[in-house]
Amino acid sequence: MKEKKSESIRNHLLGPLLILLVVQAAVIAGTVLFGGVSVKLKNNEIHVLSRNAENTRLGLEKETLHHWIVMLNHSAFVSNEIEQILKKNQCSAPDISNDYMLNREIVEQIIEKSIDMLHMSYATGVFFVLNGPAAANSSSGMKAGFYIRSSNPGGYLTDNSSLLMERGLPSVAEKYNIPLDSFWEIGFGKEEDSKNSEFYQKPLRMALQEGTSGDDAMKQAYLSPPFRLSPKDMPVITYSVPVILDDGTVAGVWGLEMTLNQLGQILSEKQTNSSFEECWLLGIRNRETKEIVPVIDSGYLYNQYFNEAANIAYTDNRKKSISEIESSDGTKWYASINSLDAYANNGVMENEDWVLVGLARQKDLLAFYNAIRRMLVSTMLVPILFSMLGAFAIGKIVTEPIRRLAGELKGKSGNRGLALKRVHIREIDDLTETIEQLSRDVEMSSSKISSILRHANVMIGVFEYADGADQVFCSQSLFEMLGWGTIEEPYRYLEVKRFEVLMDQTFTGVRIKGDRVFQSLELEGRTRWVQVIIDESKAGTTLGVCSDVTADVQEKEKLEWERNFDLLTELYNRRAFREQVEFVMRTQKEKYGAVIMWDLDNLKYINDTYGHDEGDRYLILFADCLKNSFAGRGILARYSGDEFVTYLHGDSKEKIRKDVCDFIKYIQKAALNMEGGYMLPVRVSGGMSWYPDDAAEFETLFNYADFAMYMVKHSVKGNVREFDLDEYTHNSYMLTGSEELNRMLETRDVSFVFQPIVTREGSIYGYELLMRPHFTNLRGIGEVLNLARSQAKLPQIESLTWFAGLKAAAAELEKGHLGEMEKLFINSIASVCITEDEQAELERNFSGLLSRIVIEMTEGEPASRELMERKMAMARKWRGQTAVDDFGTGYNSESVLLHMRPEIVKVDMSLVRQIHKDTKRQMILKNLLDFASSNEICVLAEGVETEEELVFLLNSGICLFQGYYIARPQIEIRPLDPYIAGKMKEFAGKT
């Protein structure tokens, strides 16, 4: 836990006073800020901007839009004049689109009144576009009409000298004394992709799409964005309506123009002055993106901050009923955005929102509001500052005697019998007396603690050093523990230099572990281990605690030894052996190394016969033999139980082999002296693998040696056998498959397949049940039986064969795949038999199948007369049959045949193979058939794989057949191939 930093009395005096003043100031500020005064003041400033923007908008609309709307409302004269001309000339509205002479007459009829309306509207121009050709020789798409601009808006000159014709026929201009502009053209060209033609194209296009009548022409009114009539012309905006005839034909567009300069001048005249700087913007707003496209502006601030902006984005502050804008330099603005009343409520252009925006910098608009806030803050801070200065001065006066007392305490630090001066201030003098009493109590407590630790035989020494101090505190026990002599007082202060000299002399060659230092000291003829813990958690102070940890170090050393060594034999254990061997294999200079696994042959017998104490003596004796033979020349370890392992290395294999042979000779002379003088010889078997020839890494090398020892244990004990890779390739399953075999026997997870046995006529006689274990490391049932034989687990295999096999047969019977009379051939291991309890369980669970059973006595094991008779009795009890399997390849075939008198003899496939070519095999078969015929024994040929073999066997008189030519083993019973059945009938008929 972090220690709380101490504070002076002055801070404690200043704190409450400061809090009182802050609370007072907070009450005043809260009254102003949260009482509504501040909010109202701020909202009033914002409202001024909104009010100014609204007034400016009204003035601008009055001078522009209102005049234009009045003029546009009177534009119906255009359609009336067109109707009269059409009637007079007996033409129809479609004639306008192709009769340029008709269009000229219409233009001449309308232009004069249009000029009058131009003078009354304060506009800078008037135009009329007919939806028809301008002249006979005009280009395709050139529309008729006129576009007249005035240089004196609002004025009236009868000679039209203030007018210029931008578009129109020269004859018309000449008739009305209107000069042609330098950018003059005869009509209005069709420029679909140019925005400069949108001022008439858009209202014309919208009117054609909407199909409205003349009474609704104002709903098609259009206020255009700024454009230039010609590339070098001045920018203008127009306000126009479509000209719609009585029959709904859209004849053209009539409208007024105003230059941006004129519009800007009107905006400057109509803007409202205020106490803060503001600027104005007329533009087109996109409500979805909240952006405004500038059209015209007023005020120097706009040119300073927004002159380059193509679009101005804004955000709505609904809380303040105002919008906010941020210029490119980061300046924040308030904006009052007011829509102009340019379109009718249900007009087709009402979504185009023209707005007038009043802009003011937030700092300018809220200047008075911010000044009030600054004045309020100053009103709060000044009293607080004066109060702090007063508290500081008072604190200095009050704390001076206490500082003098603290200085005196520091000067007398380390002295016994502390005595301090009095300052004649009652509270401080009481504190002085308390400190003196506390010093006396600490000295007494220190003395008691030292005495208690000494009597409890606990050695703990302490030293403490403060940064910048001249002395170091050292306890009495520290001197004794570190051999610095003895002192009588409970503690002593040493000069810093003297303390450092003693520490340097004592702590040499230290062991550092974490934040602790270990040092062994030779004191009084024995080793003492001292642990020093340094604590620097308290700033400016170093505390050291020394303790005697000799017992702990010795215990750890003992545990470390026990971690690496076998307690009984004092050899390495398996973990330490591996570490040592891997290190030697990485660093050895010799060419060869050998891992030798040793297994004591008689340990179980000794433990069972004489007890485990004698077994331990037997293990110790063998370990001593290893030490006497290989100590200093190899790495020795007890691996587990009766297994030991050594690693020998040298420049030649012959030298290592000789050392091993010498050890075997030596061990043959060793014997354990038992009670009564009986000498029990030491017998050991070993397996050896070579580094690097057999393997270059420890795990593989060790497994190879273990395999070689395993093979010795299961052949001729008492020898040492070198690893053989070919032998390992063929028999490695003896080690790797043990776990899989045990798992199979525990879970009984095994499958059976059914291989058909057929008669001479091609009908099914029965099926041989063949086990198919689900193994990874074992290949085939032969390896399973070999492994089970080596582990004495053949009885479990026999039991599994009966129960799992009959269970599979019962499943096929339930599916309807197994016939009513078909036999089931079960392979039974000759050297084992199921127990009586297992026989009873078979009779309970599979009673319906037992009469079909044919017990095959496998010839891979020596037959037991007793077990053979039991199996024959089982067959008789069940009304089943017996058979001799693999006849001619196993143990005592003829003697078994004589004793068993089986119903069936199965000729092994080794005798059947190529029998039609081999006279010796034929002779053996003839003898067997003669014996079988005279003893009423049926002969079954297994392993029939060719048609030639089948024909010969049929001709020889064989009764039953089995083999891949007839049918392969099946996971589910299926009918015999009709082709094979037909062939057998054919061959049987011939014989």
N, C-alpha and C positions, 0 to 999 in steps of 0.2 A: 504493500500500500504506500502510495506516494505521501511523503511528509508534507504537511501544510506549511507554507512559507510564513515566517513571522512578520508582523507589521508593527510600526512605531505607534506611540501614543498619539502623535500628531494626526496620523491617518484615522485613528479611532475618533478623535475630536472633529476632524473635518467631515467624516462620513455622515453622521446624523444631521449636521447643519446643511450639508450639501443636499441630502435627501429631502429635508424640509423645504429648501428653496426650489428644488426641482418639482416637488408636489405642488407648490404654490404656482409655479410657472405653468405646470401642466393644467391646472384648473383654469387659469386665464386662457391658455391656448385652446383648451377643450371648449370653453365657452364661445370663443370666436370661430374655431374651425368646425366644431361639431354642433354648434347651436344654430346653424343655418346661415349665419352672417357671411361666412367665407363663400359658401356655395352660391348664395344669391348674388354676391358681388361679382363672382366669376361669370355666372349666367347672364348678368346684366351686360357685361362687356361683350359676350358672344352675341347677345340679342341686338346690340348696336350694329354689328356687322350684318346680321340678317335683315334688320330694318333698312339699312342703307342699300343693300342689294335689292330688296323688294322695290324701294322707291326708284332706284336707277332702272330696274326692269320696266316699271310702269312708264317712265319717261321715254325710254327707248321704243317701247311698243307704240306709244302715242305718236311719235314722230315718224315711224316707219310702217310697221305692220298695219296699224289702224288705217292710215292713208291708203295703203296698198289694197287692203281688203275692201275698202269703199270703192276703189277704182275697179277691182276685179268683179265686184257685185254688179257694176254697170257695164261689164264687158259683154252682156247679152246683145248689145247693139251689133256686135260682129256677126253673130249667127243670123240676126234679123236682116242685116244688109245682104248676107250671102243668099238667104232665102228669096229676097226680092230680085236679086240679079238672076238667080236660076229661073225664077218664074218669068222674068222679062225675056230672057233668052230662050225660054222653053227648053231648059236643060234640067237634068236630074243631078242629084248629089254625086253619083259615081263619075260624072263627067269631069269633076274637079281633078281626079287622079290622072287624066290624060290630055285635058284641053288647056294649053298654056295661055291662050288668048282669053279664055274665061277667067283664069287665075289672075291675069293682069288687070282685068276689069274689076275683080273683087278687091285686089290690093289697092287700086287707085280710089276705090269707094271707101275703104276703111282707114287709110293712112291719115287723113286730115283730122278726123275725130280722135284718133289715137294720139296725135301730136298734142291736141288740146288736153287730153287726159294726162299726158306726160308732164305738162307744165303745172297741172294742179296737184300732182302726187308727191312732189319733193323727190321723185325718183331721178336717176341719171340716164335712164334709157327706157325705150318701149320697143317691143318686137311682136311680130305676127308671122307664124309659119303655117303655110297651107300644105296639106297632104297631097301635093300634085306638082307637076313640072314647072320650072321657073321660066323657061323660054324655049323657042324652037331648037336652038343650037346649044342648049345647056347640056352638061354631061349627065350621064345616067344617074338617077337618084338625087339630083339637085332639085331641092324643094323650093317652091315659090314663097314669097313673103317679103318682109322688110325688117330691118333692125336699125333703129335710130337712137343716137346717143346725144345728150344735151350737156354742154359745158357750163350751163348756168341753171343748176337744179332749183326749182321753185320760181325762177324768173320767166319773163315772157317777152320775146322780141318778134314783132310781126313779120319781119323779113326772114325769119328762120336762120339767121346768120349764126346763132349759137348752137345749131344742130349739125351733126355729121351722120352720113348714112354709112353703116357698116356692112349691111346686106340689103340687096334690092336691085330692081331694074334701073338702069341709068336714066331711062326716059321718065320714070316716076320721080327720081331725084331732081331732074331738070325741071319738071313741071312745078315742083314745090320749092324750087330754089334751095335745095339742100345739098351742100358740098359732099363729095365722096371722100371717105377716109383713105389714108394710104394703105390700110389693110382690107379695103373693100372687096367684096365678092358679090356675084350676081344673085346668089341664093344660098340655101343652106345645104351643104354637102352631107351625104349619108356616111357617117363615121361611126360604125357600130361599136368599135373597140375604144373610141376616144371619149374620155370623160368630158371633153369640151362640148360635145353635142348632147350630153345627158339633160341639159336644162330644158330642151323641148322634146327629146326622144322619150324620156321617162314618162312625163304626163300623157304624151300621145299614146305610148304603149299601154299604160295602165288604163286609159279610157277605152282603148280598143278591147282590152281583156275584160273590163268590168261591164261594158255595154250599157252604160247609164244614159238617162235622158238629159236634156239641156237644163232642166230645173235643178239637177244634182251636180252641175258642173263644179260648184265650189267645193264639193266633197273630193274632187280630183285635184284641188289646188296643190302646188308643189313649190316649196322653198328650196332652191338648189344649193349645194355646197359651192365654195369658191371655184371659179374656173377662169380661163382666159379665152376670149372669143378667137383670138389669133395668138400664135406663140409669143409675139412681142407686145401683146396688148396688156392693159392693166387688169388685175384680178377683179372680178365682179361676182355678185350673186343675183339671182332672179327669182321672181315670184310670179307663177303663171297658172292658167287654167286651160283645160281643153275647150275647144270650140265645137259644140255638139248641136247638130241640126235637129229639126222637129222629128224626122224619121229615125233619129238615133245615130245618124252617120257622124263620125268624128272627122270634122273637116280640117282641123289644125289646132294650133296652140297660140294663145295671146297672153302677153305678160309684161311685167315691168322689171327694170334692172336698177341696181345700185352698186356703185363701185365700193371697194373695201375702204378706200380713203374717205369717201363721203360717210360711210357707216362708222368709221373710227372717229371722225369729227363729231358726229351726232352723239356717240357714246361718251366722248370726252366732255361734251357740253352737259349731258344729262346725269353724269355721276355725282353722287352726293358727297360732300366734304365731311370729314370727321376729325376727331382728336388723334387719330392714329393713321399711319400710312397704310394705304390699301391700293390694290390694282384690280383691273377688271378684264374679264375674258368672255367673249361671245364664241360659242362653239357648239358642236354636235355631240350628244352624249349617247354612249352605248350602255344601256342599263345592265346587260348581262355581264359584260367584262368590267364594268365600272371604270370606263375610260372616256375622256373627252378629247375630241379632235379640235384643236384651236382654229378659229376663223379670223377673229380680229381681237386685239387686246388694247388696253389703255393703261398707262402708268409706267414709270421708269423701273419700278421693282420687277414687273413682269419681264421686261427685256433683260434685266440683270440675272434673274434666276431661271426663267423658263424659255428663253428666246430660241434655243435649239431643240426644244421638245416637240416631237411629232404627235405624241399622245401624252395626256396627263392622267395618271391613275389616281383614284381617290378611294377613301373608305368612309363609311357612314358611322358616325358616333351617335347612336340613337339616344344614349343617355343625355347627351348635351344638345341634341337636335341640331347638329351641325356636321359637316363633312370635314375630313382631314386629308391633307396632301403633304408629301415629303419631296422637296426638290432634290436635284441630282447631287448637291453639295451637302445634303443631310438636314437642311433647314426645314423645320416643321411649320405648316400653315393651317389656318382655319379657312374653310371655303363654304360660302353660302350659295348653293346651287338652286337657281330658279328657272323653271321651264317657261319658254315664250309661248304665247297663245297664237301659234302660227297656223294650226289646222283645226278644222271642225272636229267635234267629238267622234263622229263615226266616219271620218275621212279615211281614204285608203292610205294616206301618208302619216297617219297619226303616230306610228311607231318611230318615226324619225324625230328625235327629241332635240330641238334647239334650246340651248340654255344660256342664261347669263350668270356668270360666276363672279362673286365678290371675294377677293383673296386678301388675307392679312396675315402677317407673320404672328405666330402665337406669342412670341416675346413682346411684340408691339401691342397686340390686342390686349394682353394681360399685364401690361406694364404697371398700371395702377394697382392691380390686384397683387402682383408680386412685391411691389413697394410696401404695401400694407403688411405682407407676411414678413418681409425683412425687418421692418420696424418692430413687429411683434417679437421676433427672435432676439433682436438686440435688447429689447426691454427685459427679456428673461435672462440673458447671459451676463449683462453688466452686474446685477446684484450678486449673481453666483460667483463671479470673479472676485469681487470685493470681499465676499464672505470667505473664500478660500485663502486669500492673503491674510485676513484677520486670524483665521484658525491656525495658519502656519506660524504666525508670530506668537500666539498664545501657547501653541504646542512647544515651541522652542524654549520658552521661559519655564514651562512646567516640567519638561523632560531633562533639563540640564543636570539637576542633582542625580537623576537616575543614570545618566550617561557617565558621570564621574564614578558612581558606584560600580558600573559595569567595567570601566577601565581598571579600577583597583582589583576587581576579581580576576581579570585576565593577567594582571601583573603578578598575583600571588598564586596562580594556578600551579598545582603540584605540591604546594607546601602543606605540611601537616599542621594541625592546630590553627585553623584559619581564624584571623582577627581582622575586622574591618572598621573603618572610621565612621562616625556618626555625622549626619548632615543636619540634625535638629529639625527635621520634618517628621512628624509622628508616623505617618504611614510608611515613609521610606526607611526610617530607623527600625520599625517593626519588621520590614522585609529583610533588613541587614541581619537582625538577630535570628530570623528564621533560616537564612542561608547558612549562618555559622552553625546552627544546630543540625541542619541537614548534612553539612560537611562532616560533623562528628559522627552522625548516624551512619553515613556511607562508609567511613573508615571502620567503624565497628562491624557493619554488615560484611564488608570485604574480608575482614579478619575471620569472621565466622565461616563464610563460604569457603575460604581457603583451607580452614581447619577441617571442615566437613569433607571436602574433596580429598584431602590428604588422608583422613581416616578411612574413607571409602575406597582408597587405592585407585582413584581416578586422576589421571595426569592430564590437566588442561592448563595451558598457559596463554596469557593474553597480552597483546601490546596494542597501543593506539597512538596514532600520529596525526596531528592537525597541520594542514598546509600552512607554511610560514612560521610554525612554532620552533622553538630552540630545543625542546626536550621531547622525549618519547616515553609514554607510560608503559611500564613493564611490570607484570605481576610476579609475585615471589616464585610461583611454580614454573614460570618461564625459564628462570635461571637454572633451576634444578633439571628441567627436562632437556634443555639444550646444552647442558654441561658448562654453563658459564659461572659455576660456583654457587655458593649459598648465601642468602641474605636473611636477616632476622625480621625486618619490617615486612608487612603484607605486600607492599609494592615499592617500586623505586623508579624515579625519573632519570633517564640516561640522556646525555648530550646526543644530538642527532648524529654527529660524526662518529662517536664511539659506538652507537647502536648499529650504524651501517657497517663498521669494521667487523663487529661480532657476527652480524648476519652473513657477510661475505665469507668469513672463515667457516661458518657452520654449514651453510647451504652451498655445497659444491657438487656438481654432477647430479643435479636434481632431476626427478621425473615429474613431468607436468601432465596432469590428467584433468581436462576440463578447466574449472576455476580453482583446482587444488594442486598443491605441490607436495610431493613425497620425497623424503630424504632418509637414508639409512645412516645411523650414527653408531660408531663403535665405542660404547661406554661400559666401563667396568667389565671388560672381557666378553661382552655379549652385544648382539646387534639390536638396535632399537630403531623401529620405523616411526617417523614423525610425519604427521599430516598437517599442513598449514593451509588454512582457508582465509583468503583475503576478501574483505567486504568493503567496497567503496561506494555503496549505495547512497550513503549520506554525503552530500556535496562537501568537499573540503576536508574530509576525515577519512583516514585509512585505518581499518580495524583488522587485526590479525588474531586468529585463534589457532593455537597449536595443540594437537592431541596425540597421545601415544596409541598408534594403530598397529602395533606389532602383532597382536593376536589376529586381527582381521587379515593382515597381509599373509601370515602363515596359513590361515584357513583358505584363502584364495589360491595360494600356491598349491595347497593340497588338492583343492577342487580341480585346478588346472591339470595337475598330474593325473587325477582320476578320470578326467575327461578324455585323456589321450591313451591311458594304459589300462590293461585288464588287471583287476585287483588280485586275482588268484595267481596268475602266472607272471605278472609284471612285464608282459610283452605289450606291444602296441595293440590297441583295439582296431576294429575295421575302419573307422573314420580316420584315425591318425595314420593307419597304414596307407590308405589311399592318398592322403595328402603327401606323405613322405615319398611314395613311389612316383607319383606324378611329378614331384619336384626333381627327383633323381633322373627320371626319364628325360626331362627338359635339359638337365645340366650335365649328365654323365658324359665322360670322355671315352669310356670303354665302348667297344663295338656292339656287344650283345648284352641282353638281360633276360632273365627267366623268372616267370611267376610260377610257383609250385604250390598247389593246394594239397594239404595233408589231411587225412581222415583216419582217426584212431579206430581200429577194427573192433576192439573188445570193450569199449567204454560202457555200452548199455549192459553187457553181461556183468561187468564189475559192479555197476550201480545196483542192478537187480539182485545180485548174489551177495555182495559184501557191504553194500550201502554207499551213499553218496560221499561220505568222508573219504573212503578208499578211492572212489572215482576221482575226487579232487587231487589226491596224492598221485594218482596215475597221470592226470593232466599236468601237474607240476613237474613230474619226472620227465615227461616228454618235452616240456618247455625248457627244462634245464639241458636236455640233450641238444635241442636246437641252439641254445646259447653257447654251449661248449663247442659246437661244430661250426657255427656261422657268425658268432659275435664279432663285430667289427668288419665283417665281409659282406653283410647283407642286411635286409630289413625284415624283422620277424614280428609276427602278430598272431594273436588268437582271434579267429574270425567269428566263430560261434560254436557253442557246445563242444563237440569233439573235432571241430575243423580248425586247422591252423593254416597259415599262408606265409610264404617267404618270397623275397625278391632278391635274387643273386645277379651280379653283373660282372663281366670280365671281357677280355679281348678275344676269347675263343670259346666256342661251344664245348669243345673237348674238355677244357679246364672246368667249366661249370658242371658238365656231366660227371667228371671224376669226383668233384666235391659232393655231388648228390650220391654217387655210388659209395663213397667213403662214409657218408652219413648213414646209408642203409646198413652197411656192415657194422657201423658203430651201434646203431639202434638195435640190431639183432642180438647184441650182447647185453643190452640194458634190460633190467627186470625189476619189478616192484616187489619188495620184501614184505610178504604178508605174515599174519600171525601164524605161529607154528613153524616158521622157517620156510614156508612155501614161496618160491620165487615165480612171480607172474610175469611172463615175458611181455615186452612192448611190441605190438604189431600195428603197422601203419601202412596205408596205401596212399599213393600220390599221383597227381596229374600235373603236367608241365607244359607251358606254352612259351614261345620264344618272342622276344622283342629285338628287332623290329620285323623279323621274318613272318611271324604269324599275324601280328597286329602292331600298330604304332600308337594306339591309345589304350588307356588303362581298362576301361569297361569291357571292351572286346577281348583284350588279353586275359583278363580275369575269367570271363565266361568260358573262354577256350580251355583254360587250365581246369576249371570246374567240370567241364564236359569230359576232359581226359580222365579226371579222377572218377567221375561217375561210371565211365566205361570200365575202369579197373575194378571198381567195387562190384560190378555186375559180371565180372569174368573171373580173373585170378587175383585175389587179394594179396597184399603184402608186397606189391611191386610199384614202381614209378613208371608211368606211361606218358610218352610225349604226345602232344596234340597232333591229330591227323585230319587234314581238311576233308579228304574224301570220306572218311568215316563220319565226320561231323555232318557233311552234306546228306548222308543217308540216314543218320541216326540222331540228328539234332532235335528231332521231335521228342525224343526221350526226355529232354529238359523243357523245351518250350511248350509241349502239349499237355503237361501235367495239369495245369490250371483248367484247360478246356475239358480234359477228361473228368476232373472232379466236378466241374459245373454240369456236364452232361449227366453224370450219375446222380447229382443232387436234384436237378430240375426234370430229369427224364425227357429232355427236349431232343428227340430223335425221330427220324422218319423211316418208313419201310416202303420198299418197292416190291412188286410181284412179278416174277419171271415164270411164264407158263411152262409146264411139263406136259407133253402130248404123247398120245398113243401112236401105234403104227398107222392107224387109220386116219390120223390128223385131228382127233378129238382131244379136248382138254381133260387131262387126268388130274392135274392139281397145279399149285403154284408154290414156288420156293420164296419164302419171306426173307428178303435181304436188307440188312440194316444200312442206313445212310446217315451217319452223324453230320451235324452242322458245325464243321471244324474249319479253322483257318490254317493251323500249323500241322495238322495231321492229314496225310493223304491215304485214304482208303482204310478199309476195316482191318487190313493186316497190321498197319502201324498202331491202330487202336488196341488190338489184341496184344501186340508186343509190349506196348506201354502199360496196359493193364496187368500183364503177366509180371513185368518188372516191379510193379507196385502192389502185387498180391491182391488185385481187384478183379480177378476173373469171376468170382462168385457174383459180384454186383453186375458185371456184363451179362452173365447167364440169366439173372433175374430180369434185367432190363429187356433182354431179347424176348423172353416169354411174354411178359406183360404188355410191352409196347407193341410187339408183333401181333398178338391176338387182338389187341385194341384196334389196330389198323385193319385187321381182317374183319372184325365185327362191323366196322364202319362201312367197308365195301359190301358186306352182306346186307346191311340196312339200306344201302343205295340200290340194291338189286343187281350189283355187278358180279357177285360171287354165286356160282351155281350151287344146287342143292347137294350134289355128291362129290364135288371137287375137293381134293386133298390139300392140306396145308403143311408144307415141309418146313420144320423149324430146325435151325442149326443149333446144336447143343454141344458145348465144349466138353471134350471127353474127360477132362480131369476134375470137373466140378459138377454140382447138381443143385437144383433149387431145394430149399428146406421143406420140411413137412408142412410148416405153416404157410409157406408160399404156395405149395401144391394145393392146400385146402382153399386158399384164396382164389386160385385159378379155377377150381371146381365150382366155387360159388359164383364167380363173375362170368365165366365163359363156358359153362357146361354144355351149351349147344354146339360148340365147335370142337370139343375135345375128341370126339369119335373120328374126326377127319385128320387128326394130327399124325404126321409122320416125323418121328424124332430122328434127326440126322446126327450121328456121332462123328464130329469133326476129327480128322486124323492129324491135326496140327499139334496135339498134346498126347502124352502117354496115357493110355486108357487105364482107368482104375476099375478092377474087377467088381468091387463093392458098388461103386457109383453106376457102373454099367448095368448091374442087376437091378438097381433101384429104378433106372430109366425104363428098363424092359418091363418092370412091374407096373410102372405108371402107364405105359402103352397098353398093357393087357387090361388094366383096370378101366381105362377109357375106351377100350376096343379100338385102339389106334394101331399104328404100325411103327417099326423101327427100320432105320437104314444106315448103312456105313457110307460116309461121305469121303470123297477124294481117294477112292481105293487105289492103292499102288503107290502112294506118295508119303504116307504117314508112318506112325509107329505100329508095328506088329499087325499089319493088315490081315495076314492069313490067320494069325492066332485070334484076332478079334472076330473074324468071320466065323471061325470054328466055334468060338464060345457064345457069340450072340445069337447065331442063327437068325439073321434079320430077314424081313420080307423083301427088302430092296437093297441092292448094292449099286452105288453111283460110281461109274468109271470116271476117273479124273481126266480133265481136258488134256493133260500132258500125254496121256495114252491115246486119246482120240485124235489129236492133231496130226494130219497127214497120214492117217492109218491106212488109207487105201494104197499108199506107196511103200509102206514100211512093213516088211515081213516079220520082223521081231515083235513089233506091236501087235500084229495080227495073231502071232502065236500066243502071246500073253492073253489076248482077248478070248481066243478059242478055249484055252484052259479054264478061264473064269466062267465062260458060258457052259462048258461041260459040267463044272462043279455046281453052278447055279441050277442047271436043268435037273441034275440028280437030286438036288436038295430043295426044289420048289422055291427058288429065289428068283425074283424079277431083277433083270439088269437094266440100269438107266445110264445112258451115255450123256454126259454133260460136256458143254463146250463145243457143240456141233456148229461149225461156222461156214461150211461149204456144202454145195450140193453133192460133190463126190464123196465126202465123208458120210453124208446122210445115206446115200445109196448103198455104200459098202456096209454100213452098220445095219441097215434093213436086211440086206442079204445075209448078214452074219447071224440074225435072229434076235437082235436087241428088241426089248419090249417097249421101253420108254425113252423119250428124247428131250433134250434141253440145250439151248444154245442160241447165239445171236442170229444164225441163219433162220431159225424158227420164229423167235420173237425176243426182243430185248426186254429188260426189266422195265415195268411200268409203274408210275406213281398211282395211277388208277387202272383197275382191271378193264381191259377192252377185249372184244372178240378176236379170235385168231384171224390173221389175214387169210381170206378165202383162197388166194393163190397158193399159199404154203400148204393149206389143208388139202387142196386139190392135188398138189404135187405129191404129198405123202400118200394119199389114196392111190394115186397112179403108181408110185414106186412099190407100195405094199401089194398091189394087185399083181405086179410082175413077179414078185418073189413068192 
